[in-house]
Amino acid sequence: MMRLDDLGKAPVCNHRADRGIFIGGFCLPLCARCTGILLSALAGYAILFLGEMSQHPDIGLLLLLPTVIDAILEYFYGRESTNTVRLITGILAGIGSALL
């Protein structure tokens, strides 16, 4: 059963406040990387839908690489990334996913 405090939580997001984006003292429910992915993917799909851009799978895969590399460095090698890097790599991944 879903609880009220679970609203807006993605099952793959870590939901850590230290990795979240704060706006006016309120922490967004997704981490910086997931926020970047979600917002840029939605924008990318809207642009595709409007016909302003075409799909490019090769470029899409290249745009996913920075996120994969950053996540691997954090998870396996203990290198702590910053929220700015997480947001930028998330934006690139969102655009890349829209191009696939």
Secondary structure, DSSP 4 states (H G I P E B T S, - for coil): ---GGGTT--TT----GGGEEEETTEEEEEEHHHHHHHHHHHHHHHHHHTTSS---HHHHHHHHHHHHHHHHHHHHH-PPPPHHHHHHHHHHHHHHHHH-
